[in-house]
Amino acid sequence: MPDDLKPVLARQMEVYAGFLEHTDHHVGRLVDTLEDLGILEDTLVYYIIGDNGASAEGTPRGTFNEGFVLNGAAQLETTEFMASHIEQFGGPEAYNHYAVGWAHAMDTPYQWTKQVASHWGGTRNGTVVHWPKGINGKGEIRRQFHHVIDVAPTILEVAGLPEPDSVNGIAQKPLEGVSMVYAFGDADAAERHETQYFEMFCNRGIYHKGWTAVTRHSTPWVMAADLPPFEDDVWELYDTNTDWSQAHDLAGELPEKLEELQRLWLTEAVKYNVLPLDDRRVERLNSDLAGRPVLVKGNSQLLFGGMGRLSENSVINIKNKSHSITAELHVPEAGAEGVIIAQGGAFAGWSLYAKGGMPTYCYNLFGLQRFKVEGDAQIPAGIHQVRMEFDYDGGGLGKGGAVRLYVDGEQVGEGRVEGTVPMIFSADETADIGRDTASPVSDDYSGEESVFSGTVNWVQIDVGGEDSDHLITPEERLQVAMAKQ
């Protein structure tokens, strides 16, 4: 690593260590409260340390804003940029992630990292189970293989509850996990979870009675457009009964055993709907490019005041296309102020809001640039419509577009957005009506200041098409609402 990057790398791990200490502190508060209530001794506590392996999504150099990585634009982030923001790492102005080297270090002695479902470095976590009234042993180790899908069956058995056949009238599939209770009192009990498949981004693995067959198809930080054919993937074989860190590949020595486990992986993949395999990486983040089913059908979506924390996949996809946002507002005599609708946050997203009574639109491009278009007329008191129209330039992904603002169908402002987010605004920021929760899209307001001064009756999002009068009639709004039934 270059010398000027090393202070940034050190800062990345300082931030991670600080957050781990923060997490541990607050888990401790919860445990202390259980003890104060006198119920800790009879409370089953699972403390799972890790997120299926340390994450390697931060690229070999780490990142100040993971949005770059999620959109395949890591090349935009220079050493100079990260060094200039070193004091902001770990704070509310950063969406940072540590470098791949740290991920490998934290997954030692296992190979690989999160997203690589083939090797233990991407799947295996240390776990503590605490239940004094139900487990006689203290400080003992259990070596039986278990998976996170076994936690729910364990809780049901401990609580004496049957597995539900139906929830709210919906028939349930049988739980696929195995209760761990049998091993709580017997370190030598025969293992009951004998087989488990793994797959993520086509990195594949199978566990069966202590043996693992694994193959790595893709690399978390390499957003390659063309990956090798599946038949070219190299499979490895490990006997984790004696080689628990998967250090000694036995594929060349035991080809028949490897073939047996490869067939077993395929059987499990068919059984649990893993097939067909899709090895696209960045494209899978955008429903239009991935071609996957979406929650919102058609070209319009109607949202209402009070809705919030709407995940990105529950809002119609406006990326890389022309679209419009229309809102009906009830503005108080004191004037309009605050957010009408916002999606994303300080690291990528867009917001339509009122500033000093004027309609304003802000497009946030990865936190690097904020393109703003402000109206030149105030939104009057009473019930009125505010509309933003975005005419996409076309010609590929992430292009710019022309923006126009309207109040009650009359144009009050126009401007340009020179570049847009092509794939995903955020992994955790959301869309909100009447405020902007979490981090703010625009620097014109804070989270507390973002609450709209009046009432947002409804917001309609439309993609494509044209509305020559720039208004939405009650009949048109009813048509959109009825189409969703």
KADA-V90384 format. One record per backbone hydrogen bond with DSSP energy under -1.0 kcal/mol. CO is the residue of the C=O (numbers start at 1). NH is the residue of the N-H. If there is no record, write none. Layout:
# KADA-V90384
CO,NH
CO,NH
This chain:
# KADA-V90384
2,5
5,9
6,10
7,11
8,12
9,13
10,14
11,15
12,16
13,17
14,18
15,19
16,20
17,21
18,22
19,23
20,24
21,25
22,26
23,27
24,28
25,29
26,30
27,31
28,32
29,33
30,34
31,35
32,36
33,37
34,39
35,38
40,43
41,133
45,130
47,128
54,114
59,62
59,100
63,97
64,95
65,68
66,70
67,71
68,73
69,72
73,76
74,77
78,82
79,83
80,84
83,86
85,88
88,91
91,94
95,66
97,63
99,103
100,104
101,105
102,106
103,107
107,110
111,121
113,116
115,117
119,122
120,123
120,124
126,49
128,47
130,45
131,134
131,135
147,150
148,151
150,154
151,155
152,156
153,157
154,158
155,159
156,161
165,172
167,170
170,167
180,183
181,184
186,189
192,194
194,209
196,207
198,205
200,203
203,200
204,215
205,198
206,213
207,196
208,211
210,240
211,208
212,238
213,206
214,236
215,204
219,222
222,224
229,232
230,233
236,214
237,250
238,212
239,242
239,243
243,246
250,254
254,258
255,259
256,260
257,261
258,262
259,263
260,264
261,265
262,266
263,267
264,268
265,269
266,270
267,271
268,272
269,274
270,273
282,285
283,286
286,290
287,291
299,463
301,461
303,459
304,307
307,433
310,431
311,314
312,315
322,464
323,390
324,462
325,388
326,460
327,386
328,457
328,458
329,384
330,455
331,382
332,335
336,357
337,453
338,354
340,434
341,352
342,432
343,350
345,348
348,345
349,364
350,343
351,362
352,340
352,341
353,360
354,338
355,358
357,379
358,355
359,375
360,353
361,373
362,351
363,371
364,349
364,366
365,368
365,369
369,365
371,363
373,361
382,331
384,329
385,408
386,327
387,406
388,325
389,404
390,323
391,402
398,420
400,393
401,417
402,391
403,415
404,389
405,412
405,413
406,387
407,410
410,407
412,376
413,405
415,403
417,401
430,344
431,310
432,342
434,452
450,339
455,330
458,328
459,303
460,326
461,301
462,324
467,470
473,477
474,478
475,479
476,480
477,481
478,482
479,483
482,485
